[in-house]
Amino acid sequence: MKFLSQEMIDEMLKQAEADPELPSKLKGLTIRLLMVGTDCPGNEDRQYSIILADGKLINMEMETQPAPSDLRTAPLDKTKYDSRVICPYETLLDLVQEKMSMVAALGKVTIDGDLPKLMTQVEGFIALLQFMNTLPLEY
């Protein structure tokens, strides 16, 4: 399955449902997050809505738009989401494949919203990226 695809979301939801240990692996991550990958293959921007509660993956949805899109600049709806992370596809890929640390990525990432909440849950966010890396993905 392709990285940052609907098929990836479907597989994440399926595996999350099947793995009773995932909430502890995700360190109780509780966040309503938009993750935007810019300049993805196919000249697209891809936005993922990720809702987690106590480490449980509640919902994920994907939206794609031709790049460059307003997914990069639209105001964050803080009634629906805590934070939005925007970064190039290649940076997100490097994070998931553990080729880049979160600290190294900071210069390439834009974060909107509740930064303190995101930072207090950084271990859970890293665990989410590691969970993505366990999927049989094509890059």
C-alpha atoms as a printed R data frame, in Angstrom:
    type eleno elety resid chain resno       x      y      z
1   ATOM     1    CA   MET     A     1   0.000  0.000  0.000
2   ATOM     2    CA   LYS     A     2   1.151  3.519 -0.708
3   ATOM     3    CA   PHE     A     3   2.386  5.822  2.041
4   ATOM     4    CA   LEU     A     4  -0.161  8.550  2.863
5   ATOM     5    CA   SER     A     5  -3.034  6.843  1.035
6   ATOM     6    CA   GLN     A     6  -6.606  5.928  1.938
7   ATOM     7    CA   GLU     A     7  -5.485  2.301  1.921
8   ATOM     8    CA   MET     A     8  -2.930  3.186  4.615
9   ATOM     9    CA   ILE     A     9  -5.647  4.785  6.747
10  ATOM    10    CA   ASP     A    10  -7.891  1.743  6.351
11  ATOM    11    CA   GLU     A    11  -5.047 -0.556  7.404
12  ATOM    12    CA   MET     A    12  -4.148  1.627 10.397
13  ATOM    13    CA   LEU     A    13  -7.746  1.562 11.619
14  ATOM    14    CA   LYS     A    14  -7.936 -2.211 11.083
15  ATOM    15    CA   GLN     A    15  -4.690 -2.899 12.941
16  ATOM    16    CA   ALA     A    16  -5.587 -0.473 15.719
17  ATOM    17    CA   GLU     A    17  -8.836 -2.357 16.280
18  ATOM    18    CA   ALA     A    18  -7.030 -5.706 16.301
19  ATOM    19    CA   ASP     A    19  -4.186 -4.689 18.660
20  ATOM    20    CA   PRO     A    20  -5.296 -4.321 22.294
21  ATOM    21    CA   GLU     A    21  -1.748 -3.194 23.189
22  ATOM    22    CA   LEU     A    22  -1.772 -0.196 20.838
23  ATOM    23    CA   PRO     A    23  -3.144  2.327 23.379
24  ATOM    24    CA   SER     A    24  -0.247  1.599 25.727
25  ATOM    25    CA   LYS     A    25   2.225  1.676 22.812
26  ATOM    26    CA   LEU     A    26   0.871  5.119 21.905
27  ATOM    27    CA   LYS     A    27   1.450  6.186 25.511
28  ATOM    28    CA   GLY     A    28  -2.153  7.296 26.034
29  ATOM    29    CA   LEU     A    29  -1.945  9.869 23.224
30  ATOM    30    CA   THR     A    30  -5.050 12.056 23.230
31  ATOM    31    CA   ILE     A    31  -5.194 14.601 20.439
32  ATOM    32    CA   ARG     A    32  -7.280 15.878 17.548
33  ATOM    33    CA   LEU     A    33  -4.643 16.436 14.887
34  ATOM    34    CA   LEU     A    34  -4.465 17.495 11.271
35  ATOM    35    CA   MET     A    35  -1.329 16.283  9.543
36  ATOM    36    CA   VAL     A    36  -0.677 17.818  6.119
37  ATOM    37    CA   GLY     A    37   1.871 16.321  3.759
38  ATOM    38    CA   THR     A    38   2.775 18.785  1.023
39  ATOM    39    CA   ASP     A    39   4.076 18.026 -2.448
40  ATOM    40    CA   CYS     A    40   3.134 14.345 -2.276
41  ATOM    41    CA   PRO     A    41   3.485 12.037 -5.304
42  ATOM    42    CA   GLY     A    42   0.964 12.900 -7.986
43  ATOM    43    CA   ASN     A    43   1.489 16.623 -7.271
44  ATOM    44    CA   GLU     A    44  -0.937 16.528 -4.334
45  ATOM    45    CA   ASP     A    45  -1.208 17.878 -0.829
46  ATOM    46    CA   ARG     A    46  -2.710 15.298  1.533
47  ATOM    47    CA   GLN     A    47  -4.361 16.104  4.832
48  ATOM    48    CA   TYR     A    48  -5.044 13.526  7.502
49  ATOM    49    CA   SER     A    49  -7.506 14.116 10.284
50  ATOM    50    CA   ILE     A    50  -6.403 11.913 13.184
51  ATOM    51    CA   ILE     A    51  -8.461 11.611 16.357
52  ATOM    52    CA   LEU     A    52  -6.936  9.689 19.270
53  ATOM    53    CA   ALA     A    53  -8.240  9.285 22.825
54  ATOM    54    CA   ASP     A    54  -6.132  7.583 25.497
55  ATOM    55    CA   GLY     A    55  -4.015  5.978 22.775
56  ATOM    56    CA   LYS     A    56  -7.039  4.610 20.931
57  ATOM    57    CA   LEU     A    57  -7.369  5.532 17.273
58  ATOM    58    CA   ILE     A    58 -10.933  6.845 17.086
59  ATOM    59    CA   ASN     A    59 -11.071  8.170 13.539
60  ATOM    60    CA   MET     A    60  -8.893  8.994 10.546
61  ATOM    61    CA   GLU     A    61  -9.925 10.710  7.342
62  ATOM    62    CA   MET     A    62  -8.003 11.919  4.321
63  ATOM    63    CA   GLU     A    63  -8.441 14.845  1.966
64  ATOM    64    CA   THR     A    64  -6.356 15.472 -1.145
65  ATOM    65    CA   GLN     A    65  -5.999 18.592 -3.248
66  ATOM    66    CA   PRO     A    66  -3.720 19.518 -6.143
67  ATOM    67    CA   ALA     A    67  -0.495 21.092 -4.849
68  ATOM    68    CA   PRO     A    68  -0.022 23.788 -3.795
69  ATOM    69    CA   SER     A    69  -3.383 23.861 -2.021
70  ATOM    70    CA   ASP     A    70  -5.216 25.813  0.630
71  ATOM    71    CA   LEU     A    71  -4.668 22.853  2.991
72  ATOM    72    CA   ARG     A    72  -1.374 24.626  3.710
73  ATOM    73    CA   THR     A    73  -2.920 27.972  4.626
74  ATOM    74    CA   ALA     A    74  -6.551 27.476  5.692
75  ATOM    75    CA   PRO     A    75  -7.229 28.631  9.257
76  ATOM    76    CA   LEU     A    76  -7.167 25.829 11.829
77  ATOM    77    CA   ASP     A    77 -10.627 25.151 13.274
78  ATOM    78    CA   LYS     A    78  -9.679 24.991 16.959
79  ATOM    79    CA   THR     A    79 -13.166 23.770 17.879
80  ATOM    80    CA   LYS     A    80 -12.459 20.556 15.947
81  ATOM    81    CA   TYR     A    81  -8.671 20.141 16.203
82  ATOM    82    CA   ASP     A    82  -5.964 20.795 18.763
83  ATOM    83    CA   SER     A    83  -3.080 21.154 16.313
84  ATOM    84    CA   ARG     A    84  -2.039 20.986 12.694
85  ATOM    85    CA   VAL     A    85   1.372 19.815 11.520
86  ATOM    86    CA   ILE     A    86   2.352 20.786  7.971
87  ATOM    87    CA   CYS     A    87   5.480 19.414  6.352
88  ATOM    88    CA   PRO     A    88   6.814 18.209  3.018
89  ATOM    89    CA   TYR     A    89   6.050 14.608  2.078
90  ATOM    90    CA   GLU     A    90   9.769 13.742  2.144
91  ATOM    91    CA   THR     A    91  10.140 15.035  5.714
92  ATOM    92    CA   LEU     A    92   7.149 13.027  6.880
93  ATOM    93    CA   LEU     A    93   8.524  9.970  5.125
94  ATOM    94    CA   ASP     A    94  11.907 10.434  6.838
95  ATOM    95    CA   LEU     A    95  10.186 10.779 10.226
96  ATOM    96    CA   VAL     A    96   8.139  7.606  9.757
97  ATOM    97    CA   GLN     A    97  11.180  5.660  8.536
98  ATOM    98    CA   GLU     A    98  13.185  7.021 11.494
99  ATOM    99    CA   LYS     A    99  15.760  8.606  9.178
100 ATOM   100    CA   MET     A   100  15.138 11.985 10.842
101 ATOM   101    CA   SER     A   101  14.540 12.926 14.463
102 ATOM   102    CA   MET     A   102  11.696 15.174 15.591
103 ATOM   103    CA   VAL     A   103  14.274 17.800 16.573
104 ATOM   104    CA   ALA     A   104  15.883 17.728 13.110
105 ATOM   105    CA   ALA     A   105  12.449 18.019 11.467
106 ATOM   106    CA   LEU     A   106  11.426 21.145 13.385
107 ATOM   107    CA   GLY     A   107  13.001 23.462 10.822
108 ATOM   108    CA   LYS     A   108  10.917 21.877  8.055
109 ATOM   109    CA   VAL     A   109   7.616 21.677  9.921
110 ATOM   110    CA   THR     A   110   4.918 24.275 10.545
111 ATOM   111    CA   ILE     A   111   2.794 23.731 13.648
112 ATOM   112    CA   ASP     A   112  -0.496 25.548 14.293
113 ATOM   113    CA   GLY     A   113  -2.686 25.304 17.355
114 ATOM   114    CA   ASP     A   114  -1.980 24.024 20.832
115 ATOM   115    CA   LEU     A   115   1.793 23.538 20.736
116 ATOM   116    CA   PRO     A   116   2.100 22.856 24.489
117 ATOM   117    CA   LYS     A   117  -0.448 20.023 24.235
118 ATOM   118    CA   LEU     A   118   1.383 18.555 21.251
119 ATOM   119    CA   MET     A   119   4.766 18.843 22.989
120 ATOM   120    CA   THR     A   120   3.552 17.160 26.187
121 ATOM   121    CA   GLN     A   121   2.483 14.194 24.075
122 ATOM   122    CA   VAL     A   122   5.525 14.001 21.810
123 ATOM   123    CA   GLU     A   123   6.347 10.442 22.943
124 ATOM   124    CA   GLY     A   124   2.899  9.281 21.869
125 ATOM   125    CA   PHE     A   125   3.233 11.132 18.559
126 ATOM   126    CA   ILE     A   126   6.596  9.460 17.905
127 ATOM   127    CA   ALA     A   127   4.982  6.107 18.746
128 ATOM   128    CA   LEU     A   128   2.234  6.879 16.191
129 ATOM   129    CA   LEU     A   129   4.900  7.464 13.524
130 ATOM   130    CA   GLN     A   130   6.572  4.193 14.544
131 ATOM   131    CA   PHE     A   131   3.206  2.424 14.251
132 ATOM   132    CA   MET     A   132   2.923  3.774 10.688
133 ATOM   133    CA   ASN     A   133   6.375  2.347  9.965
134 ATOM   134    CA   THR     A   134   5.179 -1.170 10.900
135 ATOM   135    CA   LEU     A   135   2.699 -1.155  8.017
136 ATOM   136    CA   PRO     A   136   3.653 -2.849  4.721
137 ATOM   137    CA   LEU     A   137   4.077  0.474  2.934
138 ATOM   138    CA   GLU     A   138   5.447  1.375 -0.473
139 ATOM   139    CA   TYR     A   139   7.234  4.699 -0.653
